[in-house]
Amino acid sequence: MQEPRRLTHDDLDERRIIYPESRNRALVNRFRDLRTKLLEVSGGNNFTLVVSGASSGAGSSFVALNLAAAFAFDQAKTALIIDCNLREPSLHSTLDVMPETGLTDFLDDPDYDISRILYPTGIPRLRLIPAGSRRETPAEFFTSFRMKQFLQAIRRRYPDRFIVLDTAPISESPDARILTELCDYAMLVVPHGKITAATAEQAATAFNPDKFVGAVING
């Protein structure tokens, strides 16, 4: 997997993205531990994971991106992060990617090739699929048969890849619940000290309990 550009350690530090040599060992170890726990749940197999915030500003994109980066530490594996927050996509900005097309463009056109929406991130073994140019009625995109086909095709085409879907907050949109039905697991990001325990519990119970792997406290 060739990288046309590489983000420097200073670039990664500025963007709060982990890397193996990072001086912020506490943050690196936190995501390594999270990666290990998810691998224990999956029996060591690759999987698709929905990451959603319990509220706006929970930091789900931060968690999703760093978890994907942690999976990409393994030189025998690759990771893919998909920006499914069509209302407020942010991953392309964080990674300094200037996408011409993305997920919604692929879902709109049956003749689109997946390779056209896969972007290098500047991080070894990590690829990004940005949200795309059309962002109206995201639930209609995610309930489409084409979305199901897309995830199946990604898994067949890249069998060594961990796939993380960053979604809109589950408290504000049905998108995370819809996508969880198409994926293996779902994880909730709870902002530390910003919401009540009852609100966090309500967000957690919105997921399919058979696929919900737990909550991460961010902050």
N, C-alpha and C positions, 0 to 999 in steps of 0.2 A: 504494500500500500504506500505509494509515493506521496510525499508531502511537498507541494510546490513552495510552501513557506513554513517556517517554524516560529511559533511564539516563543520569545525569550523568557527566561525566568523572571525578569522584571515585568514583562507583559503579563505573565500568569499571576504574579503577586498582585499587580495592580487590579486585575480582574477577579481576584479572590478565587482562583482555580488551583487545585492541588496538583502537584507533580512529585515524583519519587524523591527528589533531592530538596524539596521545600524545607525552609527553616522552621516553618510552622508545623512542628511535628504533631502537636495536639490535634490540629485539623486533619492532617493526613491520616493519623491513626484512627480518628473518629470515622472517617469514610472507609478505611480499610476494615474496621470492625463491622460496619454496616454491610459492606460487601460480603464479608465472611458469613454473617447471619443469613443473608439472602441466599447464598450458595448452599448453606445447610438446609434451608427450606426447600430449595429446588433439587436437592440431591446432587449438586455439582453441575447440573445441566444449565445450558443457556436458557434465557427466558425473556419475555416481554413484560415490562413493569410500567404501570401508570403512577405518576407522582402528582399529587394535587394538594393545594393548600386548604387549611381549614377556614381561612378567611383571606381577603385581599391583603397583600403585603406580608404573607407568611414566609416567603422565601423559597417557594417550591422550585423555582427555576435555578436558584443557587444550589439547592440540594440535588436536583435532578442532574445538573451539569457536572457537579463534583462526583456524584456517584458513577456517572458514565465514565468520567476521567479515571476513577479508581479501577473500574473494570478494564480500561485500556492500559493499565500498568502491566498487565500480563502479556508478554510478547507473543504468546501462542493464541491470544484472543484479540477480538476487536470489539468496539462499542459504537453504537449509533444512538444519537439523541434526536428526537423528533419534536419540533415545536408545534404542539397541538393547541396552544393558547391563541386561537385565531383572533380574539378580541384585543389582546395586548401582547403580541409576540415580542420577545426580547433577546432570544438566544443569538440571533444573527448580529445584534449590536454588541453584545458581550464579547463575542468571538471575532468581532471586526470582519464579518463576512458581508459582502454586497451581493445578495442573491437576486438573480433575474426571475427565477421561478421557484416553486416549492410544492408543498403537499397539495394545496387546493388546485393548483394547475394540473397536477398529475390526476387527481380525482375527477377533474372536469373533462379530461381527454383520454379516451380508451387507447389511443395510439401512442401515448407518452411512454418513454422508457424511463425506468426508475433511475438509471445512471444520470439522467439529466438533472435530478433534484438532489443528488448526493454531493455535499460540499466538504472539502477538506477544512479542518478547523485550526490547523497549525499545531495540533497536539497529535503525537504519533498514535496511530491505530484508532482514532476517534473521528467519526463523520457526523455531519449535521444535515438533517432535512428541515429547512425553514418552513414557516407557515404557508407561504405562497401569496399570490397577488389578490386572490378573492377571499374575503373574510366575512361575507354576510352569511347569516343562518348556519353557523358551524354545526349545529346538531344535525342538520340535513346531510352535511358531508359525512359525519361520523356514523350515521345510521345507514348509509348507503352500502349496497353490496360491494361496491368498488373499494370501500375502505377495508372491508373484510378480506377481499382479494389481495389488496395492497400488503396488509400485514402478513398474510400467508406467503406471498411472493418474496417479501423481504427475508422471511425466515428460511425459505427454501434456497434462495440465492446466496445467502450469507450464513451458513449453518454455524459458524464459529463466533457469531456476533451476539452480544447482549444489547437489547433494545430498550431504551428508556423514553417514555412519552411524557413530556411536560404539558400539563393541562391547566385550564382556568380553575380558580378555586371552586371546590365542590359546593360551597355555600352559595355560590352565585350563578352556577350553570350546571346543566345536566351532563355536560360533555364528559367529565371524568367517569360518571356512572356508566354512560353509554360505552366508552372505550374500555372500561374494565371488563365488560362482557366479551370483548374481543381479545383480551390479553390474559396472561397467566396470573399476574398479581397486581395489587394496588397498595400504595403507601400514602399516608397522610403526613403533611408537614404542619406542625402546630407552632405558631409564633410564641416565644417565651414571654409570659406575663402580659399578653395583649388581648387574650380572650378568656372567657370563663371556662371552667372544667365542663360545665353543661353544654356549652357551645362546641367544644372539642369532641365531646361524646356524641353529640348530635351529628356532627360531620362524619365521625367514624362509622356510625351506624347506617349512613347513607350508602356505604359500599356493600357489595355482595360479600357476605361474611366468609364464603368459601374461598375468596380470593384476597381478602384483606390481610396483609402481613403485619400491620402495626403502624404506629405513629412515631415520628421523629420530632423532638423538640428543637426548634431553631432559634438561636439567639443567646 
